[in-house]
């Protein structure tokens, strides 16, 4: 495999770099508080500029405002944005995961109405999947949508919802039929976040931000045109989002700043630590993991470029990336000491943020099970829920617990 840019890719890289050189002075800081409305407004405006410059929705079809390019061009743009030290798009969840889901499963009316405002940052989206009793076991969601005349009435709770506090819409997975096995009775909905009956409460993190939220739905009315992918087809629609989610987290390590050269530079700033055998071993271990992710990413990019969709193996990239970055944060904290957590430290946010990322996109244990069963062909773990109507699961679980 030739890992150098082709002449066409080199020209595209130069085009991206030239645009960034011309406009980066107008960019807001690369990081800021997600509950600061002025910062969010600045990020919206910057995303609009990126979209007008062709640097948002790069892989989206041209019919929907994208560039119609491949995943390699997306990676090139991400690399140049990181090199320019400016923020990328604000709505990573919308453009990276939910937009592709609407493109794949949405109606023509849904695509026409939502994709343009999403691309330009006018309407940010959130992902309404996880619940207090249904996180990595997503098919166990209990939020219900019941028929109400010509539409639906939605009731329940979601949690760990990123950006809900300033989102215009959410893509929500709800149970519409409890009398079939849990994977079969689900439907995906578009939910206006300002609809009557929607309540959003921020969850303060150790980093000081309230990036995550819990969201409550009290008899929220939805029309039939808010269904995405068809009634009862929610699980298949959700899988599209999940595959893009794990791909975004796992293959985004470089753009997120999780680079071995950056971590090595932090360690090298202390000559004594840099000579310590244990420090060098720990740095070598995590650097090898990140290097493995880099080359795995190249394989994944080749598959995507050839028209294949992301598979469950993308979850392994997420597991490895997060664990290596956490190990790097622990190493830097050991070397630098308390100053690594100071307010003006470049490491403080990474160290406090990363433990939460272990759960985002599926916990490590769930992802390892998925990879073991669906990629390696290992025997599946025993399951009580196979072929059992969702309404009967609690009774079966209690029966198994007392047996």
SVG drawing of the C-alpha trace seen along z (x, -y; Angstrom):
<svg xmlns="http://www.w3.org/2000/svg" viewBox="-57 -37 75 60">
<polyline fill="none" stroke="black" stroke-width="0.4" points="0.0,0.0 1.3,-3.5 0.6,-5.7 1.6,-8.9 -0.9,-11.3 -1.8,-10.7 -1.3,-13.8 -5.1,-14.4 -5.0,-14.1 -2.0,-16.3 -3.8,-19.0 -6.8,-18.6 -4.6,-18.9 -3.1,-22.1 -6.6,-23.5 -7.7,-22.8 -4.5,-24.2 -4.8,-27.4 -8.4,-27.9 -7.5,-27.5 -4.5,-29.8 -6.8,-32.5 -9.6,-32.0 -8.1,-30.7 -7.8,-34.2 -11.6,-34.2 -11.9,-31.0 -12.9,-30.8 -10.7,-29.1 -10.3,-25.3 -11.9,-24.6 -14.5,-26.3 -17.3,-25.7 -20.3,-23.9 -22.6,-25.9 -21.3,-29.3 -23.8,-30.6 -21.4,-33.1 -18.8,-30.4 -21.5,-28.1 -22.6,-30.9 -19.0,-31.5 -18.7,-27.8 -21.9,-27.8 -20.6,-30.7 -17.3,-28.9 -19.1,-25.7 -21.0,-27.8 -17.7,-29.1 -16.4,-25.6 -19.5,-24.4 -19.2,-27.3 -15.6,-26.5 -16.4,-22.8 -14.9,-21.5 -18.1,-20.2 -20.1,-17.3 -17.2,-16.3 -18.5,-12.8 -22.2,-13.8 -23.7,-13.7 -23.6,-17.0 -27.4,-16.8 -27.5,-17.5 -24.9,-20.2 -21.8,-18.0 -18.8,-17.6 -19.4,-14.1 -15.8,-13.1 -14.5,-10.0 -13.4,-9.2 -9.7,-9.9 -10.5,-13.5 -12.3,-13.7 -9.2,-12.5 -7.0,-15.0 -9.3,-17.8 -9.3,-16.7 -5.5,-16.5 -5.1,-20.0 -7.7,-21.5 -5.8,-19.9 -2.5,-21.2 -4.0,-24.7 -5.0,-24.5 -8.6,-25.6 -11.8,-23.9 -13.6,-21.6 -17.4,-21.5 -19.5,-22.0 -22.1,-19.4 -19.9,-16.3 -22.8,-14.1 -25.2,-15.5 -22.9,-15.7 -20.8,-12.6 -23.6,-10.2 -27.2,-11.4 -26.9,-13.1 -25.6,-9.9 -28.5,-8.1 -31.1,-10.5 -29.4,-10.2 -29.6,-6.4 -33.1,-6.0 -34.9,-9.4 -37.7,-10.4 -37.1,-13.0 -39.0,-15.5 -36.8,-14.9 -33.6,-15.2 -34.7,-18.4 -35.9,-20.0 -33.1,-19.0 -29.7,-18.3 -29.0,-21.9 -29.6,-23.6 -27.6,-20.8 -24.7,-21.2 -24.4,-25.0 -24.8,-24.8 -28.1,-26.6 -29.7,-23.5 -27.6,-21.3 -28.7,-17.8 -28.4,-15.4 -28.6,-11.6 -31.3,-10.4 -30.4,-6.7 -29.1,-5.9 -31.4,-5.5 -30.8,-4.9 -31.5,-1.2 -30.4,-0.9 -27.0,-2.1 -24.8,0.3 -27.7,2.7 -29.5,0.2 -32.3,2.6 -33.5,2.5 -34.8,-1.0 -38.1,-1.7 -39.0,-5.1 -42.4,-4.4 -44.2,-5.9 -47.8,-4.9 -50.3,-5.6 -52.3,-8.8 -54.7,-9.5 -52.8,-10.2 -49.5,-10.5 -47.6,-9.4 -47.3,-10.3 -43.8,-9.9 -43.0,-9.3 -39.8,-8.3 -36.3,-9.4 -32.9,-9.6 -29.5,-10.3 -25.9,-11.2 -27.3,-13.2 -24.5,-15.4 -25.4,-18.9 -29.1,-18.6 -29.0,-22.0 -28.6,-23.8 -29.9,-21.2 -32.8,-22.0 -33.6,-18.4 -32.8,-14.9 -32.9,-11.5 -34.6,-9.2 -35.1,-5.5 -38.3,-4.4 -40.3,-1.3 -43.5,-1.1 -44.3,2.6 -43.6,4.4 -45.2,7.7 -42.3,8.7 -38.7,9.4 -36.8,6.3 -34.9,5.7 -38.1,5.9 -40.4,3.4 -38.3,0.2 -38.9,-2.9 -36.7,-5.9 -38.1,-9.4 -37.1,-13.0 -37.9,-15.0 -38.0,-18.8 -36.2,-19.7 -38.5,-22.6 -41.6,-20.6 -44.1,-20.8 -43.3,-18.1 -39.6,-18.0 -37.5,-18.8 -33.6,-19.1 -31.4,-19.0 -27.7,-19.4 -25.3,-16.9 -22.2,-18.6 -18.9,-16.7 -15.7,-16.6 -14.2,-18.9 -16.7,-21.6 -18.8,-21.5 -22.4,-20.3 -21.8,-18.8 -24.1,-15.9 -27.8,-16.0 -30.8,-14.0 -33.9,-14.5 -37.5,-13.8 -40.5,-13.3 -43.9,-13.8 -46.6,-12.9 -44.7,-14.6 -46.8,-14.7 -45.1,-13.6 -46.6,-13.4 -46.1,-10.4 -43.7,-12.3 -41.2,-12.3 -40.6,-8.5 -37.3,-7.6 -36.8,-4.3 -40.3,-3.0 -42.3,-1.8 -40.7,1.2 -37.4,0.8 -35.7,-1.3 -33.0,1.3 -31.7,1.4 -31.8,-2.4 -30.0,-2.7 -27.2,-0.3 -26.3,-2.8 -25.9,-5.5 -23.9,-3.2 -21.4,-2.1 -20.7,-5.7 -20.4,-6.6 -17.8,-4.0 -16.0,-4.9 -16.0,-8.6 -14.6,-7.9 -12.1,-5.2 -10.7,-6.9 -10.7,-10.4 -7.8,-9.9 -5.4,-12.2 -7.9,-15.0 -8.7,-14.7 -5.0,-15.3 -4.4,-11.6 -1.0,-11.4 2.1,-9.6 4.5,-12.4 2.5,-15.0 2.6,-12.7 6.3,-12.0 7.0,-15.7 5.3,-16.2 7.4,-13.5 10.6,-14.7 10.1,-18.1 11.3,-16.4 14.8,-15.0 14.9,-12.8 11.5,-11.3 12.4,-10.7 15.4,-8.5 13.3,-6.5 12.9,-2.9 9.3,-2.6 8.2,-5.9 9.8,-4.8 8.1,-1.4 4.7,-3.0 5.2,-5.5 6.3,-2.8 3.2,-0.6 0.7,-3.4 2.5,-4.6 2.5,-1.1 -1.3,-1.0 -1.9,-4.3 0.4,-3.3 -1.7,-0.1 -4.8,-2.3 -3.3,-4.4 -2.7,-1.5 -6.0,0.1 -7.5,-3.2 -5.8,-3.0 -7.4,0.5 -10.8,-0.8 -10.4,-3.9 -9.6,-1.6 -12.7,0.4 -14.8,-2.7 -13.2,-4.1 -14.3,-0.8 -17.9,-1.4 -18.1,0.9 -20.0,-0.3 -18.4,-0.4 -18.6,3.0 -18.5,4.0 -14.7,4.2 -14.7,0.4 -15.6,0.8 -12.1,2.2 -10.5,-1.1 -12.7,-3.0 -11.6,-0.7 -7.9,-0.9 -7.9,-4.6 -9.6,-5.5 -7.5,-3.1 -4.3,-4.4 -5.2,-8.0 -6.2,-7.4 -2.9,-5.7 -1.2,-8.7 -3.0,-11.1 -2.0,-9.0 1.6,-8.9 1.7,-12.7 0.1,-13.3 2.7,-11.1 5.5,-13.0 4.2,-16.5 2.5,-16.2 -0.4,-18.3 0.3,-21.0 -1.1,-18.6 -4.6,-19.3 -4.1,-23.1 -6.8,-25.2 -4.4,-26.4 -2.9,-23.0 -3.4,-21.5 -3.9,-18.1 -6.5,-18.9 -9.5,-18.6 -8.3,-15.4 -7.6,-13.7 -11.0,-14.6 -13.0,-14.0 -11.6,-10.6 -13.1,-8.3 -16.6,-9.2 -15.5,-8.4 -15.1,-4.8 -18.8,-4.5 -19.7,-6.6 -20.4,-4.5 -20.8,-1.4 -18.9,-0.2 -15.7,1.7 -17.2,5.0 -20.1,4.8 -17.8,3.9 -15.5,6.7 -18.4,9.1 -19.6,7.8 -16.2,8.1 -15.7,11.6 -19.1,12.9 -19.4,11.1 -15.8,10.7 -13.9,13.6 -16.8,16.0 -16.6,16.9 -19.5,18.6 -22.1,16.0 -22.8,15.3 -26.0,16.9 -29.0,14.6 -32.4,14.6 -33.9,12.1 -33.7,14.1 -37.1,14.6 -38.9,13.4 -41.4,10.5 -40.0,7.4 -43.1,7.3 -42.1,10.7 -38.4,10.0 -38.6,8.7 -40.5,11.8 -38.0,14.1 -35.0,12.2 -36.6,12.5 -37.2,16.2 -33.6,16.8 -32.3,14.8 -34.2,17.0 -33.5,20.3"/>
</svg>
